[in-house]
Amino acid sequence: MTDNAEYTPPAVWTWENDNGGRFANINRPTAGAQSEKDLPLGEHPQQLYSLGTPNGVKVTIMLEELLELGEANAEYDAWLINIQEGAQFSSGFVGVNPNSKIPALLDRSGDKPVRVFESGAILLHLADKFGHYMPKDGDSRAEVLSWLFWLQGSAPYLGGGFGHFYAYAPFKMEYPINRFSMEIKRHLDLLNQRLAEHTYLAGEDYTIADIATWPWYGALAKGLLYGAGEFLEVESYTHVQRWADLVSERPAAKRGRLVNKAWGDEDKQLLERHSSADFDKINWR
């Protein structure tokens, strides 16, 4: 179905609770806590409150990568935040992330707990804290930061733009689907050109730029987002395919993408993670 009816905005916009779409029940134009509930706390230095969406997966992959390197203070508890039930609007969660979006991190490894919200900020915090996956200075650091911020600015076009109108809107609309498809195809072409010349996004080393981008554009390239692989002809982006496969073979990526996952095959779901032994309960390989 194509909606060709022209929309004339009113003089003053008003919110209608029943606005359609998959996430209509949790969307509203106000911020702040809607319920009183404390967040759980585990025994590990890092307390992660998240869901296994691409933004959440960024952080669990990063933590798993750090643990593989032997960083004990990267040990973490991953608590499931069910956004469909509005858990992100509890007073406890809002205290860690006033923007009420997953993921949110409480770093308790120092003398004073530090809250970090926004997935890109969490990756940068952890990279600088532990000294891995982020060059310390010079051109290399600038390159990683550029690609990290590119992803943070581009992913909303893929998720809230293309993904919403292609998969979640109450009905199909030609104009927004065409508009966002064009932009996402441009993103894929940009990545394909970059990866034709470099092993990873920022050069020859694996960095937080790859950790941030792979859960979004790697999943898209492998046809795992929105059922849009054929529609976007993702197989034609051969260098993106090569990179997506390369990252997917990393054990930390295999584990991290399943943490706080609450859909799909049950043997691929780890609703909460409190120990590396928890992965023995699922088929993470």
C-alpha positions in Angstrom: 0.0 0.0 0.0 1.3 3.4 -0.9 0.2 6.6 0.9 -0.1 9.4 -1.6 -2.3 11.7 0.5 -0.6 15.0 1.2 -0.2 15.9 4.8 -0.7 19.5 6.0 0.9 20.0 9.4 -1.3 21.7 12.0 -0.4 25.1 13.5 0.6 23.3 16.7 1.5 19.6 16.8 -0.2 17.4 19.4 0.7 13.9 20.5 -1.7 11.1 19.8 -0.9 8.0 21.9 -2.3 5.6 19.3 0.0 6.7 16.5 0.6 3.3 15.0 3.8 1.3 14.4 5.5 -1.4 16.3 6.8 0.8 19.0 3.9 3.2 19.4 3.2 2.0 23.0 6.5 3.2 24.3 7.0 6.4 22.3 6.0 9.7 23.9 7.2 13.4 23.6 8.4 13.7 27.2 11.5 12.6 29.1 12.1 11.5 32.6 11.1 8.6 34.8 7.6 7.1 34.6 7.9 4.6 37.4 9.9 4.1 40.6 12.2 1.1 40.4 15.9 0.6 41.4 18.3 -1.1 39.0 19.8 -4.4 40.0 23.5 -4.5 40.9 25.9 -7.4 40.4 29.3 -8.1 41.8 31.4 -7.1 38.8 33.1 -3.7 38.1 31.0 -3.0 35.0 27.2 -3.0 35.3 25.5 -2.9 31.9 21.8 -2.3 31.4 20.9 -3.2 27.8 19.1 -5.2 25.2 20.6 -7.1 22.3 19.9 -4.6 19.6 22.8 -3.3 17.5 23.5 -0.5 19.9 23.6 -2.9 22.8 25.7 -5.4 20.9 28.4 -2.8 20.4 29.1 -2.7 24.1 28.9 -6.4 24.9 31.3 -7.1 22.1 33.7 -4.5 23.4 33.5 -6.0 26.9 34.1 -9.5 25.6 37.1 -8.3 23.6 38.6 -6.7 26.7 38.1 -9.8 28.7 39.8 -11.9 26.1 42.8 -9.5 26.5 42.8 -10.3 30.3 41.4 -7.0 31.5 39.9 -8.1 34.8 38.1 -4.7 35.4 36.1 -5.3 32.2 34.2 -8.1 33.9 30.6 -7.3 33.8 27.0 -8.1 34.6 24.6 -7.5 31.7 21.0 -6.9 32.9 18.1 -7.1 30.4 16.2 -3.9 29.9 12.9 -4.8 28.1 12.1 -1.7 26.2 8.7 -3.1 25.1 7.7 -3.1 28.7 9.0 0.4 29.3 11.9 -0.7 31.7 14.0 2.2 30.3 11.7 4.7 31.9 12.2 3.4 35.5 13.8 5.9 37.9 16.8 3.7 38.3 17.5 3.5 34.6 16.9 7.2 34.0 19.4 7.8 36.8 22.1 6.1 34.6 20.8 7.4 31.3 18.5 10.4 31.4 17.8 9.8 27.7 16.0 6.5 28.5 17.7 4.6 25.7 19.8 1.4 25.9 22.6 0.7 26.5 23.7 2.4 29.8 26.8 1.5 31.7 27.7 2.0 35.4 31.5 1.7 35.8 32.2 0.8 39.4 35.9 0.0 38.9 37.1 3.1 40.6 36.6 5.0 43.8 33.4 6.6 42.6 30.8 5.0 40.2 30.8 6.6 36.8 27.7 6.5 34.6 28.2 6.5 30.8 25.3 6.6 28.3 25.2 6.6 24.5 26.8 3.5 22.9 29.6 5.5 21.2 30.5 7.2 24.4 30.6 3.9 26.2 33.0 2.4 23.6 35.3 5.4 23.8 35.2 5.4 27.6 36.2 1.7 27.7 38.8 2.1 25.0 40.5 5.0 26.7 40.2 3.4 30.2 41.8 0.1 29.2 44.0 1.3 26.3 42.8 -1.1 23.6 41.1 -0.7 20.2 41.8 3.0 20.1 45.1 4.7 19.1 46.3 7.1 21.8 47.2 10.0 19.5 48.0 11.3 16.0 46.4 10.6 12.7 45.3 7.1 13.6 43.2 8.3 16.6 41.6 11.0 14.4 40.7 8.3 11.8 39.0 6.1 14.4 37.1 9.0 15.9 35.9 10.0 12.4 34.5 6.6 11.6 33.0 6.2 15.1 31.2 9.5 14.8 30.2 8.6 11.3 28.5 5.5 12.5 26.8 7.3 15.4 25.4 9.9 13.0 24.5 7.3 10.3 22.9 4.5 12.2 19.7 6.5 13.0 19.1 6.7 9.2 19.4 2.9 9.1 17.3 2.2 12.2 14.9 5.0 12.8 14.7 5.9 9.2 15.0 3.0 6.8 14.2 0.3 9.4 11.1 2.1 10.7 9.5 2.8 7.4 10.5 -0.4 5.7 9.7 -2.8 8.6 7.8 -1.2 11.5 5.5 1.6 10.1 1.8 0.7 10.1 1.8 0.7 6.3 4.2 1.1 3.5 4.9 4.6 2.2 6.8 5.1 -1.0 8.5 8.4 -0.4 10.2 7.7 3.0 11.2 4.2 1.9 12.8 5.5 -1.3 14.4 8.4 0.5 16.0 6.3 3.2 16.9 3.4 0.8 18.9 5.8 -1.2 20.8 7.0 1.8 21.5 3.5 3.1 22.7 2.4 -0.3 25.0 5.4 -0.2 26.3 4.3 3.2 27.0 0.8 1.9 28.8 2.2 -1.1 30.9 4.4 1.1 31.9 1.5 3.3 32.5 -0.7 0.3 34.9 1.8 -1.2 36.7 2.3 2.1 37.0 -1.4 2.8 38.3 -2.1 -0.7 41.5 -0.3 0.4 41.7 -1.2 4.1 41.2 -4.4 6.1 39.2 -2.5 8.7 37.4 0.8 8.8 40.1 2.9 10.3 43.0 1.1 8.6 44.7 -2.2 9.2 43.9 -2.5 12.9 40.6 -3.6 14.4 39.2 -0.7 16.5 36.1 0.6 18.2 35.1 1.9 14.8 34.6 -1.7 13.6 33.0 -2.7 16.9 30.4 0.1 16.6 29.7 -0.4 12.9 29.5 -4.2 12.6 26.3 -4.7 14.6 24.5 -2.4 12.2 26.1 -2.6 8.8 27.6 -6.0 9.2 24.2 -7.4 10.1 22.6 -5.5 7.2 25.2 -6.9 4.8 24.4 -10.4 5.9 20.7 -9.9 5.4 20.0 -10.0 9.2 18.3 -6.6 9.5 14.7 -5.9 8.6 14.6 -8.7 6.0 16.0 -6.2 3.5 19.0 -8.0 2.1 17.5 -8.7 -1.4 15.8 -5.3 -1.5 19.0 -3.4 -1.0 21.1 -5.9 -3.0 23.6 -6.2 -0.1 25.5 -9.0 -1.7 26.8 -6.6 -4.4 28.9 -4.8 -1.7 31.7 -7.4 -1.8 34.2 -5.6 0.4 31.6 -5.0 3.1 30.8 -8.7 2.9 34.4 -9.6 3.4 34.7 -7.3 6.4 31.4 -8.5 7.9 32.6 -12.1 7.7 36.0 -11.2 9.2 34.5 -9.6 12.3 31.9 -12.3 12.7 34.7 -14.9 13.2 36.0 -13.2 16.3 35.0 -15.2 19.4 34.1 -11.9 21.3 31.8 -10.9 18.5 30.1 -14.4 18.5 29.5 -14.1 22.2 28.7 -10.4 22.5 26.0 -10.5 19.8 24.0 -13.0 21.9 24.1 -11.1 25.3 20.7 -9.6 26.3 19.1 -11.1 23.2 15.4 -11.8 23.8 14.2 -13.1 20.5 14.9 -15.8 17.9 16.2 -19.3 18.7 16.3 -19.9 22.4 19.7 -21.6 22.2 21.0 -18.2 20.8 19.6 -16.1 23.6 21.6 -15.1 26.7 19.0 -12.9 28.5 21.4 -11.9 31.2 25.2 -12.4 31.5 26.9 -12.5 34.9 29.8 -14.8 34.2 31.7 -16.2 31.3 30.3 -19.6 32.3 26.9 -18.4 31.3 27.9 -18.9 27.6 28.0 -22.6 28.3 24.2 -22.5 28.5 23.8 -21.5 24.9 25.1 -22.3 21.4 27.3 -19.2 21.0 29.8 -20.8 18.5 
